[in-house]
Each structure stands twice: as structure tokens, then as C-alpha cells.
Amino acid sequence: MPMTLCSIRSTGLGLLTALALSTGALASGSHAGGHAHTGDEKAYGKPGVATRVSRTVTVDMTDAMRFTPSGITVRKGETIRFIVKNSGQIRHEFSLGSQRELAEHAAAMQKFPNMEHDEPNMVSLAPGVQGEVIWQFTQPGKVDFACLQPGHFESGMKGRVTVTR
Ligand SMILES: [Cu+2]
């Protein structure tokens, strides 16, 4: 049985702690040598470092179950600061991932609507609140993003980042 993101989360308090620690280490600059933190790297990129942001992209979320913009183009290697705003009256989130990972996670959210998750590739926002995700796109191709609040992905609340060479 393939291990999904959610099964990892539900089994691993230790892993979450490790992630939190590694994020803290990056923030404090202990990786100043520029070494990639390979443990966090995924096919769709890795957590970005705030001091290396190339560009800011603002993404709006609404109760119409849409992201604006829903299509974003970046270049390979760029670190993007996504300023994400929830303009709706209900909770929404912005999660970057592979299409498969997002679909699996959306299905899990249908079963466990109150599942807590907090990872560098996503931000979950109460109505009217703004947050950010800093992500580096390390490989050319397509990276998807979606809102994983129960039913939102299924209603079409998704978008795509095209990573060019
Ligand atoms: Cu949503």
C-alpha cells in the first residue's frame, strides 16, 4: 500500500517535530553554506528560503471555489513568495503538490474534515485572513495547487504552476 502524505502525518508526531526543527534551522541560517536540505525536497520543489525570494505572487481565494490567478508561470530555480488571501466567508487553503498527492489528500480530508495539517507547502486560512508560502521550484514541469478543505478540490478549487526551464 502506498504511503500517502496523510498516513505519514497521522503516524508521525516525530516526523512533524523533525520538520518543524528543520524549518527552524533553515530560518536561523544554519544552512548558510547553501546546501540543499534534501530531506524536504519533493518532485515539485522544496521549501524556499525567505532571503532568496525571486518574486512575489498574490493569490486570491473565494467561496466561488476558485483561485485567482489559477495559472502561474515560473522559471526553474525561482523561489516564489505566494501571498495568499482568503476573501471568502469560509476557511480555504492553498496547498502545492503533485496531482496525485493532492487528490489523495482531498479524499482523506473528506473522511477527516478536521484533520490538522501544517506544512511548508501549504497555508490554511480563516475567512478574511492572509498568509504566505515560500517555495522553490527546482524542476521544470507542472506543479498543481488546490484547496483541500472538504469538497473544495472536488468543486474545482485548483490551479497549476508551470515551471519553465
Ligand atoms: Cu477552499
Boltz pocket constraint, residues with backbone or C-beta under 6 A from the ligand:
constraints:
  - pocket:
      binder: B
      contacts: [[A, 62], [A, 65], [A, 91], [A, 92], [A, 93], [A, 147], [A, 148], [A, 149], [A, 152], [A, 157]]
      max_distance: 6.0
